[in-house]
């Protein structure tokens, strides 16, 4: 069986739906502190005007993000910076807890892998697709096996309340539909 890798290409200033998954689907993001690492770094990148975040949800072993990468972070893309920073932060904590062995890999250029290599980015090109992707990420915590909250609006690590109540609990959210004004 041949496993085909997803290939995602992004460009600056376009809006994308990103999915990033923890290596081997391990529940590293079960812990709110680890979710906080992601939220804090998204806020930092946003404050530095490197990204615009339109929607997100953080799940136990992956996250979905609707965003645009607005400027490079030095020589790195904001996505590269986000995944690298969070991986280093998580690995440091895992080493302190003697759990880093769970993320060991056999590779010539690294000893551990926190994020799977096949992060998927899909360009959002219309209001219709934007609505569909937002509905998907906001319902993720209460769908299927997850049941992380009784109601999707009760799940903290999501942009759902921003769209329902105009409540930005994170300080970095932008309304996705302003991107498609005039359509």
C-alpha positions in Angstrom: 0.0 0.0 0.0 1.4 3.4 -1.0 0.6 6.2 1.4 0.3 9.5 -0.5 1.3 12.6 1.4 -0.9 15.7 1.2 0.8 18.6 -0.4 -0.4 22.0 0.7 0.9 25.3 -0.7 0.0 28.6 0.7 0.8 32.2 -0.2 0.7 35.4 1.8 -2.5 37.4 2.2 -4.9 34.6 1.1 -7.3 33.0 3.6 -6.7 29.3 4.3 -8.2 26.5 6.4 -5.3 24.7 8.1 -5.4 21.4 9.9 -2.4 20.4 11.9 -2.2 17.1 13.7 -0.1 15.8 16.6 2.3 12.9 15.7 0.5 9.6 15.7 -2.7 11.4 16.7 -1.6 11.4 20.4 -3.8 13.6 22.7 -1.1 16.1 23.6 -3.6 18.9 23.4 -5.8 17.3 26.0 -4.1 19.6 28.5 -5.4 23.2 28.6 -1.8 24.4 29.3 -0.8 23.0 25.9 -3.8 24.6 24.2 -2.7 27.8 25.9 0.7 27.6 24.2 -0.9 27.6 20.8 -3.4 30.4 21.7 -0.5 32.6 23.2 1.6 32.2 20.1 -1.3 32.9 17.8 -1.8 36.1 19.8 1.9 37.0 19.5 1.9 36.5 15.7 -1.3 38.5 15.4 0.1 41.4 17.5 3.2 41.4 15.3 0.8 41.7 12.3 2.2 38.5 10.8 -1.2 36.8 10.7 -4.9 37.4 10.8 -7.0 34.7 12.6 -10.6 34.3 11.5 -11.5 31.1 13.3 -10.1 28.2 15.1 -10.7 25.2 17.3 -8.2 23.3 19.4 -8.9 19.6 19.8 -7.1 16.9 21.9 -4.9 15.8 19.0 -5.2 18.4 16.3 -6.3 21.9 15.5 -8.2 23.7 12.7 -7.4 27.3 11.9 -8.8 29.8 9.4 -6.3 32.5 8.9 -4.1 34.4 6.5 -0.4 34.7 6.8 0.2 38.4 6.2 4.0 38.7 6.4 7.0 36.5 6.7 8.5 36.0 10.2 12.0 36.7 9.2 12.9 33.9 6.8 10.0 31.6 8.1 6.4 31.6 7.2 4.1 32.2 10.2 2.9 28.6 9.9 6.5 27.4 10.1 7.1 29.6 13.2 3.9 28.4 14.8 4.6 24.7 14.4 8.3 25.0 15.3 7.7 27.2 18.4 4.9 25.0 19.7 6.8 21.8 19.0 9.9 23.1 20.9 7.8 24.2 23.8 5.9 20.9 24.0 9.1 18.9 23.7 10.7 20.8 26.5 7.8 20.0 28.8 7.6 16.4 27.6 11.3 15.9 28.5 10.7 17.3 32.0 7.8 14.8 32.4 9.9 11.9 30.9 7.4 11.5 28.1 9.4 12.6 25.1 10.0 9.0 24.1 6.4 8.9 22.9 7.4 11.3 20.1 10.7 9.8 19.1 11.2 9.1 15.4 13.9 7.5 13.3 15.0 10.3 11.1 18.3 11.7 9.8 17.5 15.3 10.8 15.6 15.0 14.1 15.0 12.9 17.1 11.4 13.8 17.9 8.3 14.7 15.9 5.5 16.6 17.6 3.5 17.7 14.5 2.8 15.3 11.7 4.4 16.4 8.5 1.2 16.5 6.4 -0.5 19.7 7.7 -3.3 20.5 5.2 -4.1 24.0 4.0 -7.1 24.6 1.8 -7.7 28.1 0.3 -11.0 29.7 1.2 -12.2 31.4 -1.9 -15.8 32.3 -1.2 -18.3 33.2 1.5 -20.0 29.9 1.0 -16.8 27.9 1.7 -16.0 30.2 4.6 -19.4 29.5 6.2 -19.0 25.7 5.7 -15.5 25.7 7.2 -16.5 27.8 10.2 -19.5 25.6 10.8 -17.3 22.5 10.6 -14.7 23.7 13.1 -17.2 25.1 15.5 -19.2 21.8 15.6 -16.0 19.7 15.9 -15.9 19.6 19.7 -19.5 18.2 20.0 -19.5 15.9 17.0 -18.8 12.2 16.7 -16.6 10.7 19.3 -15.4 14.0 20.8 -18.3 15.3 23.0 -16.0 17.9 24.6 -18.9 20.0 25.6 -22.7 19.8 25.7 -23.0 22.8 23.3 -20.5 24.0 20.8 -20.7 27.5 22.4 -19.5 26.1 25.7 -16.2 24.8 24.3 -13.6 27.4 25.3 -10.9 26.8 22.8 -12.9 27.8 19.8 -13.9 31.0 18.0 -17.6 30.0 18.1 -18.6 32.6 20.7 -16.9 35.3 18.6 -19.3 34.6 15.8 -22.4 34.0 17.9 -22.0 36.8 20.5 -19.2 39.0 19.1 -17.1 38.0 22.1 -13.4 37.7 21.5 -12.1 35.7 24.4 -8.6 35.6 22.9 -7.9 39.1 21.7 -6.9 38.2 18.1 -10.0 37.2 16.2 -11.2 39.0 13.0 -14.5 38.5 11.3 -14.0 36.2 8.3 -17.0 37.6 6.4 -15.4 41.0 6.1 -12.9 39.4 3.7 -15.8 38.5 1.3 -17.6 41.9 1.4 -18.9 42.7 -2.0 -19.4 39.1 -3.1 
